[in-house]
Amino acid sequence: RIIAWKRFAEAAPSVLEALEEIGRSNHFDTNSRSKALNMIKLLSNSAFIVGLITLEEFMAPIELPTKLLQGRELNILGAYDIMIDVKNNYNNKRKNIESEWECMWSKCLNLGDSLGVVLTAPRRTGKQSYRVNVPGDTKDYFKRAVAIPVLDQMIVIIDQRFGDKQLKTAKLLILSPKACA
C-alpha cells in the first residue's frame, strides 16, 4: 500500500490523459464517461495533489520497517527498536517542517504542472465551521492544513502503538518460557 502512493503519483499524468480520452471518446457508455470526468475533476484538485504528495512523503519512512515487521526474523524488541528509529525520524521531520515542506511543495508544484493544474487554496470566509480555515498563502495553507496535521497524526499513532508503556509490556514477554527455550 505504501508504494502505491508513490506509483500513483508517478503515473498520475498518464492516468489523467487516459481519463481525458475516455471522457472525450464515443466508444464508452455515458456512465463510464461520466465517471472518467469525475475522476479528472478529483485529480485536478489542489487538495488531492497536495494530499497525495504528503502521504507519499510521510509514508516513505515506514516502507522498509513494515516489510521487516511482517517477516519472521525479527523479535518483538527488534521491532520496537526499528519503530523507535521511525518515531525519531518523524519527530525530526516535525522539528524541521519548514525545510521538509519546501521539498514537498516543490514536488506538489511539479505534479501540478505535469497535470496542468495551478495549485490554489480553497476559498476562505470570515467564519468557517466545517473546513480548515488557516491564514496564509496557498503554500502556507496546505502546510498548516494538510502536512502538519498528517505528520502529527503519524507521530501520535506510532506513540500509541509503540510507546513506553507498550515497550515495558513487550520486555515482559522475554520472560515467557517459550522465549527462554
ZIRA-V732470 format. One record per pair of residues at least 12 apart in sequence whose ideal C-beta (glycine too) atoms are under 6 Angstrom apart, sorted by sequence separation. I is the first residue (numbers start at 1). J is the second residue. If there is no record, write none. Layout:
BEGIN
i:I j:J
i:I j:J
END
This chain:
BEGIN
i:23 j:36
i:132 j:145
i:22 j:36
i:23 j:37
i:19 j:36
i:65 j:82
i:121 j:138
i:120 j:138
i:119 j:138
i:19 j:39
i:121 j:141
i:19 j:40
i:65 j:86
i:62 j:86
i:61 j:86
i:16 j:43
i:61 j:89
i:105 j:139
i:101 j:143
i:9 j:52
i:101 j:147
i:9 j:56
i:57 j:104
i:5 j:55
i:6 j:56
i:5 j:56
i:53 j:104
i:5 j:59
i:53 j:107
i:53 j:108
i:2 j:59
i:94 j:151
i:50 j:108
i:49 j:108
i:2 j:63
i:49 j:111
i:49 j:112
i:90 j:154
i:90 j:155
i:87 j:158
i:44 j:117
i:46 j:119
i:46 j:120
i:83 j:162
i:80 j:167
i:80 j:170
i:50 j:142
i:54 j:146
i:58 j:150
i:54 j:147
i:58 j:151
i:76 j:170
i:51 j:146
i:50 j:146
i:54 j:150
i:58 j:154
i:76 j:173
i:16 j:115
i:13 j:114
i:13 j:115
END
